[in-house]
């Protein structure tokens, strides 16, 4: 994608806007189709968000992280994946701002997102440990024991979440567990085949346009001279999180709150699995062997903000200050502190 990187700044901005519009449309359409598909096949909204929304909105990360690893920058690929994990939780803070009447953490209707988040935190803690201790190459295959274990762990987490679907621990007593509001787009006229076709179309648009979005965002940051600072890191990270933001916004509009939360938990889980793809693309040794304190702290920051959101789900406080619940304020403060420490480490 050198052609995109070498484009003039005005052309990059135009292409960025076109790609952003395509991703925004596809993300919104995807939420509606996934919600309808989950209803037709009897899948919970939380698990559908984790498996389908989370998996599909992570597709651009495969291309961008793999591309960075192929060009000999595994540390960039790893830091981008870990940075995106924290930004994804910030999207739930944005979602909290969009919800009227109560904090988002009080609107979840089942315990499924809590299990998903805990599993993601365990695996992300493993990433932090590998970043500090290093990874070792497995049998001369060019991939590390650590990333292979993380990939297996992610598959196991998906299996556990699917098993939990059959016998969830609890649901809200005053609700049927769906937390849904049917829209015209989800009406009885939409067959499973049409829903699947819509999901495939949205996934394709997100994969292609999402990759273009991240590449042009990086090019804009470079051309404008902000790529080396934390501002550039955050802006590019937000650009790559646009599919999640669009899908979350639409999930809120149709009142599928667990779908929105599952989207973020699933995306973070798939981003951990993508570290294995980075290892495959980088042929000079385990990618996490190139990581260090910066990547470890980025992973721990993701663990912290995920933990705070899960604490909010358990507390289920409805009160909000300036439209944000207590968990959202704690997440914002923790993220700001984490960015400050990361900037100090990066400057050092």
C-alpha positions in Angstrom: 0.0 0.0 0.0 2.9 2.4 -0.7 0.6 4.1 -3.3 -1.7 5.2 -0.5 1.2 6.3 1.7 2.6 8.5 -1.1 -0.6 10.3 -2.0 -0.8 14.1 -1.5 -2.5 15.2 1.7 -5.7 16.5 0.0 -6.1 13.2 -1.9 -5.5 11.3 1.3 -8.1 13.3 3.2 -10.7 12.8 0.4 -10.1 9.0 0.3 -10.2 8.9 4.1 -13.7 10.5 4.0 -15.0 8.2 1.3 -13.7 5.1 3.2 -15.1 6.5 6.5 -18.5 6.9 4.9 -18.5 3.4 3.5 -17.4 1.9 6.8 -20.0 3.9 8.7 -22.8 2.6 6.4 -21.6 -1.0 6.5 -21.2 -0.9 10.3 -24.7 0.3 10.8 -26.1 -2.2 8.3 -24.2 -5.0 9.9 -25.7 -4.4 13.4 -29.2 -4.7 12.0 -28.5 -7.8 10.0 -26.6 -9.5 12.9 -29.5 -8.7 15.3 -32.0 -10.1 12.9 -29.9 -13.2 12.3 -29.4 -13.8 16.0 -33.2 -13.7 16.5 -33.8 -16.2 13.7 -31.4 -18.8 14.9 -32.0 -18.3 18.6 -28.6 -16.7 19.5 -28.3 -14.2 22.3 -27.5 -10.7 21.5 -24.4 -10.7 23.6 -22.9 -13.7 21.9 -23.9 -12.5 18.5 -22.1 -9.2 19.2 -19.0 -11.1 20.4 -18.8 -13.6 17.6 -20.2 -11.9 14.6 -19.9 -8.1 15.2 -16.6 -8.5 17.0 -15.1 -10.8 14.4 -16.2 -8.8 11.4 -15.2 -5.4 12.7 -11.8 -6.8 13.5 -11.2 -7.8 9.9 -9.3 -4.5 9.0 -7.0 -5.1 11.9 -5.8 -8.4 10.2 -4.8 -6.5 7.1 -3.2 -3.5 8.9 -1.3 -5.5 11.5 -0.2 -8.1 9.0 1.0 -5.3 6.6 3.0 -3.7 9.4 4.6 -7.0 10.3 5.5 -7.8 6.7 7.3 -4.4 6.4 9.4 -5.3 9.4 7.5 -3.3 12.1 6.1 -5.9 14.5 6.3 -3.5 17.4 4.0 -1.1 15.5 1.6 -3.9 14.7 1.5 -5.0 18.4 1.2 -1.5 19.8 -1.7 -0.6 17.4 -3.6 -3.8 18.3 -3.2 -3.2 22.0 -4.0 0.5 21.7 -7.1 -0.2 19.8 -8.3 -2.5 22.7 -8.4 0.5 25.1 -10.0 2.8 22.5 -12.7 0.2 21.9 -13.7 0.4 25.6 -13.8 4.2 25.2 -16.4 3.6 22.5 -18.6 2.2 25.2 -18.2 5.5 27.0 -19.4 7.3 23.9 -22.3 4.8 23.8 -23.0 5.7 27.4 -23.2 9.4 26.4 -25.7 8.5 23.6 -28.0 6.5 25.9 -30.7 8.7 27.6 -32.2 8.0 31.0 -29.7 5.6 32.5 -26.1 4.5 32.4 -25.3 1.9 29.7 -24.0 -0.5 32.3 -27.4 -0.7 33.9 -29.1 -1.7 30.6 -27.4 -5.0 30.0 -29.9 -7.8 30.3 -27.6 -10.8 30.9 -24.3 -11.9 32.4 -22.9 -13.1 29.0 -20.9 -9.8 28.4 -19.3 -10.2 31.9 -18.0 -13.6 31.1 -16.7 -12.4 27.7 -14.9 -9.4 29.3 -13.3 -11.5 32.1 -11.9 -14.0 29.5 -10.6 -11.1 27.5 -8.9 -9.6 30.6 -7.2 -12.9 31.4 -5.8 -13.2 27.9 -4.8 -9.6 27.7 -2.9 -10.0 31.0 -1.0 -12.8 29.3 -0.1 -10.4 26.5 1.4 -8.0 29.0 3.4 -10.8 30.6 4.8 -11.9 27.3 5.7 -8.3 26.4 7.7 -8.1 29.6 9.3 -11.6 29.6 9.5 -12.1 25.9 8.4 -14.9 23.6 10.3 -17.9 22.4 10.2 -19.4 18.8 8.3 -22.7 18.6 10.2 -25.5 16.9 11.8 -23.1 14.4 8.5 -22.3 12.8 8.9 -18.6 13.2 5.9 -18.3 15.6 6.1 -18.0 19.3 4.9 -20.3 22.0 3.1 -17.3 23.6 1.1 -16.1 20.6 0.2 -19.7 19.7 -1.0 -20.1 23.3 -3.0 -16.9 23.0 -4.6 -18.0 19.8 -5.7 -21.3 21.5 -6.9 -19.3 24.5 -9.0 -17.1 22.2 -10.6 -20.2 20.6 -11.2 -21.6 24.1 -12.8 -18.4 25.2 -15.2 -18.5 22.2 -16.0 -22.1 23.1 -16.7 -21.3 26.7 -18.9 -18.3 25.7 -20.9 -20.6 23.4 -21.3 -23.2 26.1 -22.5 -20.5 28.5 -25.2 -19.6 26.0 -27.0 -22.8 26.8 -27.2 -22.1 30.5 -26.6 -18.5 31.4 -26.0 -17.7 35.0 -28.6 -14.9 35.3 -30.7 -12.5 33.4 -32.6 -9.4 34.5 -35.9 -10.5 36.2 -38.0 -7.7 34.7 -37.1 -8.4 31.1 -37.3 -11.3 28.7 -33.5 -11.2 28.2 -33.5 -9.8 24.8 -33.6 -6.0 25.5 -34.8 -5.6 21.9 -37.0 -3.3 19.9 -37.9 -4.6 16.5 -37.4 -2.3 13.6 -38.7 -2.4 10.1 -35.4 -3.6 8.8 -35.7 -6.7 11.1 -39.3 -7.5 10.1 -40.6 -10.9 9.2 -40.0 -10.3 5.4 -36.2 -10.7 5.9 -35.2 -14.3 5.4 -32.1 -15.9 6.9 -30.5 -16.0 3.4 -31.0 -12.3 2.9 -29.6 -11.6 6.4 -26.5 -13.7 5.7 -26.0 -12.0 2.3 -26.3 -8.6 4.0 -23.7 -9.7 6.7 -21.3 -10.9 4.0 -21.7 -7.6 2.0 -21.1 -5.5 5.1 -18.1 -7.6 6.1 -16.5 -7.1 2.6 -17.0 -3.4 2.7 -15.6 -3.2 6.3 -12.6 -5.2 5.3 -11.7 -3.2 2.2 -12.8 0.3 3.3 -11.5 -0.3 6.9 -8.1 -1.1 5.6 -8.0 1.9 3.3 -9.2 4.0 6.2 -6.4 2.9 8.5 -3.8 3.4 5.8 -5.0 6.9 4.8 -5.3 7.8 8.4 -1.7 6.8 9.0 -0.7 8.7 5.8 -2.5 11.8 7.0 -0.8 11.6 10.4 2.6 11.3 8.7 2.0 14.1 6.1 0.8 16.5 8.8 3.7 15.7 11.1 1.8 14.2 14.1 2.7 10.5 13.6 5.4 10.5 16.2 3.2 11.9 19.0 0.5 10.5 21.2 -2.0 12.7 19.3 -1.2 10.8 16.1 -1.5 7.4 17.9 -5.0 8.3 19.2 -6.3 9.7 15.9 -5.2 6.7 13.9 -6.6 4.4 16.6 -9.9 6.1 16.4 -9.9 5.8 12.6 -9.4 2.0 12.9 -12.2 1.9 15.5 -14.8 3.5 13.2 -16.5 0.2 12.2 -17.1 -0.6 15.9 -18.4 3.0 16.6 -20.9 2.7 13.7 -22.1 -0.8 14.7 -22.4 0.3 18.3 -24.4 3.4 17.5 -26.9 1.4 15.4 -27.2 -1.3 18.1 -28.1 1.4 20.6 -30.7 2.8 18.2 -32.5 -0.5 18.0 -32.0 -1.0 21.7 -29.7 -4.0 21.5 -27.4 -3.0 24.4 -25.9 -6.4 24.9 -25.1 -6.5 21.2 -23.1 -3.3 21.5 -21.2 -4.5 24.6 -20.5 -7.9 23.0 -19.1 -6.1 19.9 -16.4 -4.5 22.0 -15.6 -7.6 24.1 -15.4 -9.7 20.9 -13.3 -7.2 19.0 -10.8 -7.1 21.8 -10.7 -10.9 21.9 -10.1 -11.2 18.2 -7.4 -8.5 18.3 -5.5 -10.7 20.8 -5.9 -13.6 18.3 -4.5 -11.4 15.5 -1.2 -11.3 17.3 -0.7 -14.8 16.0 -1.3 -13.5 12.4 1.4 -10.8 13.2 3.7 -13.7 14.2 3.1 -15.5 10.9 3.7 -12.4 8.9 7.0 -11.4 10.7 9.6 -14.0 9.8 12.5 -12.8 11.9 11.2 -14.4 15.2 8.3 -14.0 17.6 6.7 -10.6 17.3 6.1 -10.3 21.0 9.9 -10.8 21.4 10.2 -7.3 20.0 7.7 -5.8 22.5 8.7 -4.1 25.7 7.5 -1.8 28.5 5.4 0.3 26.2 3.4 -2.6 24.8 3.1 -4.2 28.3 1.6 -1.0 29.8 -0.7 -0.6 26.8 -2.0 -4.2 27.4 -2.5 -3.5 31.2 -4.3 -0.2 30.4 -6.7 -2.3 28.3 -7.2 -4.7 31.2 -7.8 -1.8 33.6 -10.5 -0.1 31.5 -12.2 -3.4 30.7 -12.3 -4.3 34.4 -13.8 -0.9 35.2 -16.6 -1.4 32.7 -17.3 -5.0 34.0 -17.4 -3.5 37.5 -20.1 -1.2 36.2 -22.0 -4.1 34.7 -22.0 -5.8 38.1 -23.0 -2.7 40.1 -25.8 -1.8 37.6 -26.0 1.8 38.9 -28.5 3.8 36.8 -27.4 7.3 38.0 -25.4 9.4 35.6 -23.5 12.7 35.8 -23.5 14.7 32.6 -25.0 11.6 30.9 -22.1 9.4 31.9 -22.3 6.6 34.5 -19.8 6.1 37.3 -17.9 3.4 35.3 -17.5 5.7 32.3 -16.0 8.5 34.4 -13.6 6.0 36.0 -12.6 4.7 32.5 -11.9 8.2 31.2 -9.7 9.1 34.2 -7.8 5.8 33.9 -7.3 6.1 30.2 -6.1 9.7 30.6 -3.6 8.6 33.2 -2.5 5.7 31.1 -1.9 7.9 28.1 0.2 10.2 30.2 2.4 7.3 31.4 2.6 5.9 27.9 3.7 9.3 26.6 6.4 9.4 29.2 7.7 5.9 28.3 7.6 6.8 24.6 9.5 10.0 25.2 12.1 8.1 27.2 
